[in-house]
Amino acid sequence: MGPDRPEPVPVEPPAHRVAVIGDVAGHLGELRAELRRLGADDVTGRLPDDLTVVQVGDLVHRGPESDQVVALVDRYLTEQPRRWVQLVGNHEAHYLRDPVFEWPQRLSASSGDTLRRWWADGQMQVATSVRDDEEGFLITHAGLTAEFWRATLAVPASVEQAAAALNSLIGARDHALFRAGRLLNRSWRAGGVGPVWAASGTELLPGWLDTTLPFSQIHGHDTPYDWQRQRFRTADKIARLTVLDHEAKHATTALPGGRIIAVDPGHGSQARTPWRAWELRTSSTQALPGLGGLGTR
């Protein structure tokens, strides 16, 4: 019998990066620059194999290149579908159903057709989820309110269950998903404002103050802090719980049970810089959005 051999060193699985990109708002150059920072090829734009991008919706409007942004994302969804997860925002919804607000800019007919194709084919969803080694995150455009979680989803306990429950409403209960609130001067309705329209500072965060978060969340759409005017637009109690990253344009509110991270940089007709995606690393492929986290239609 040979000499004792040392125990083999376990091989750690390679870490996979997930980057959650906030509202792009028609700014093609900003999107391309951030993808290059994340490792996209300078010439081809191809995303590296260790990266999955989740874009939270509102790709379009405000900036000057909405059609070009849709074309770029369509290329990723076609050529690298496992590297890009696209969520729906209220500005995409403008082309999926009867518009509920006026907007001076319009996409080309072909870009509108592209958005409708994504929605019909399941390439654009309402929610996804991701986990790192310590925390699970539900990712939506505007966030899941406590009332919607209770009354419409029947209190799913995990991020995976919540993402699946939200996506199962597509085509079955679109009226609930796209239910608007204060941003359209709508009165509160039973069931809660939907995850495409909730206002962060006045609808999403206040509702979770008295309810323990079942999981953490990441969302775009708006933030409890106005980056342009440099002031909070929420209650003082929530402001005291919120940490701001001015370089990244992230606002993180710590609540019992988890945290809610707002990643909308607030682009207008001009891009608001600097900003960057919110990033995490995970060693479990089953925890990745687009693999284990999308849920079903």
N, C-alpha and C positions, 0 to 999 in steps of 0.2 A: 504494500500500500504506500502510495507516495506521500510526501510531506504535506502537512496541512496547508491549504491554499487560502488566501484571504477571501473574505466574502466579496462577491462582485459588487461594484458600485452601481446603484440603480441609475438608469438613464432617464433623465427628466424629459418628458415630452416637450417639443418645441413650443414656445409661447406664441400665441396668435394674438394679433392686435385687432381691436375693434375701435373704429373712429366714428363718433356720432357728429355729423355735420348739421349745424343749425340752418335756419332759413337762408336760402341763396338769393332770392328776390331778383332774379334776372341779371346777376353779375357774373358773367362767364369768366372773366379774368381772375376774379377772386376765387372761384371754385377751382379753376385749373391750378392756380398758385398753391392753394391748400393741398390739393392732391399731390402736387410735386413735393411739397414738404413732407407728406406722409409716405413718399417713396415711389410715386408713379413715375414711369419712364419719361424723361424729358422730351423725347421725340415722339414716341407712339402713344403716350398717356396710359399705357397698360399698368394696371394695379399689381403690386407684388403679391406673391402667393400667401404671405403671412398676414395679409390685411383684409378685413371686411369693413366696408363703409356702410353706415346706416345714415340715410338722409331723411330728416324729420318732416319734409314737406315744405310747401311754399317755395318751390323752385322758381316760380315765375312772378311777374309783375314788379313794379317799382323801377328796377334797373332797365338798361337799354337792350339787353340781349337774351330775353326770355326764350325765344325760339331756338337760339343756339344752345342754351342750357338744356332744353328738352332734348335736342338732338344728341348732345354729349351723353346725357344719362341714358338715352335709348341705346346708344352704342354699348355702354357698360352692361345694361340689362340683357342685351343680345349676345355680346361676346364674352362677358365674364359674369354670368348671372349669380354665381356663388360668391362673388366678391362685392356685390352691391345689393342693398336692401332699400327699397324706396317706399316711404310712407306718404300718405295723402295729407295735404294741408287744406285750409279753407280756400286758398286761391286756386288750387287744382280743382276743388269741388265746384268752382264757378263754371267748369266745362263738363262736369259729370252729371249735373242736375240743373233744374231751373235756378238761375242766379238769384241770390237773396240780398245782394248789395251791388251798387253801381261801381264800376271801375273804368277809368278813362282808357287804359291800355287793353288791347285785345291780342291774344295769340293768333298766329296764322291758322287757317283751317286745318292744315296738315299737322301742326303741333297739337291742336285740340283733338284731332283724331288719334294722335299718339297717346295722349293722356287717357282717352276712353279705351283704347286698346289695352294699355297697362291694367286698367281697372277691371275690364272684362276678363282678361287672361290671368288675373291674380298676381301680376308683376308689381302692382302697387297695393299695399295693404294699409290697415288702420294702425296696427300695433305689431311690435316684435319684442323680444326679450333677450337679455344677455346676462351672463354671470361671470364674475371673476372668482378668485378663490375664496372670497369672503362675503360677497354681496350679490344679490340679484336685482336687476333693473328692468322695469317696464318702460318701453320707449314708445311714445305717441307724438302726434303733432302738438297738442295743446295740454296734455296731461289728463289723467283719470281723476275726476273729482270723487270725494267720499260718497256723495249722494248717488252718483252713477254707479259706483262700485257696489253700493248696498242695494239700491232699488232696481237697477237694470241688469246687473251682472250676478246678483245673488252672492256676493262676498267671496269671490275666488281667493284662495289662500296663497297661491304661488304666482310668480311672474309668468310662468309658462301657461298656467290655467287662465290668467287674466288676458294674455295676448290671444289665446285661442278663443276665449269667449267674445272678445271684441271683434275679431275677424269673422266669427261665425254670424255676426249681425249683418255683414255685407250682403245686400240683396234681400235680406229678410226683414231688417228693421233699420233701413237707411235713415228714416226720420229721426231715430234716436241718436245715431252716430253723428248726424249733422245738426243736432239741436243746438241752436244758438242762444246766447244769454245777453249779458250787459253790453257786449261790444256792438250788438245790433239793437240795443235799447229794447230787448225782449224781457218780459217779466219772467220770473222764475217759474219753471214748470216741474211737476212731479217727475221724478226720474233723474233729474240733474242735467246740467249742460253737458253736451257731448264732448268727446275727446278731440274733436277738430276745432272747437270754438271756445273752450273754457279760457277765461282771463286769469292769468297767473295770480296777480296780486289781490283780486277781489272775489274770485270764485274757486280757484284750485286750492291755494294755500289756506285760506280761512277755514274751509271745510274740514281740513285734516287737523286743525288745532285741537279738537276735542275727540279725535279718533286716532288710535294708534295705526300708523302706516303698516300694512301687511308686507310691503316691499318698497324699495326705493324706486324713484322714477327719474326719467330724463325726458325733457320736452323742448320744443321750440315755440313758435307762435308769438310769444311776448315774454317779458321778464318782470319781476316785481320791482326792478330798478330801471329807470329811464337813462340809458347811456348818453343820449344827446343832452338832456337837461341836467344830468348828474344829480338825480334825486330819486328817492323811493316813491313808488305809486302803490303803496299798500299800507296796512296798519302798522303803527310803531312796534307792536309786539312781534309782528312777522319780520320787520326790518332788523330788529335786534337778533333774530335767529339766523339771519342771512349773511353769508360771507361772499364778497365780491372779488372776482378776478378781472380787473380792468384790461389786462393784456389779452386775455382769452375771450372776454365778454361772456363769462359764465357767472351765474348767481346761484349759490348753493344754500338751500334752507334746511337746517337740521331740525327734525321733528321726532317725537317718540316713535321708534320702530324703524327709522331710516332717514333718508334725505330726498329732497326734490331739487333737481339740477336743471336750470333753465339755460339753454344754449343759443337762443336767438340773438345774433349780434346787432339786430336793429338796423339793417341796411335800408336806406331810402333810395331816392334817385341817384345818390352817390353812395358808394360803399362806406361802411363804418369800419375803420381800421384803428388798431390791429384787432384781429380775432383769430380764433383757431378752433378746430374740432375738439371735442371731449374724447379722451382716449383711455382705454383700459387694456389689460393683457389677461388672457385666460389660457390655461393649459388643457381645457376640456373641449373637444370639438362638439360635444353635445350641448355645450353652453353657448354656442355661437348663434347669432341671429342668422336666419336663412337656412340653418340646419336643424337645430332643435327648438328654435324659439319662435317661429312664425305662427304656429297654430294652423288651423285649417279654415277653409272657406265654408 
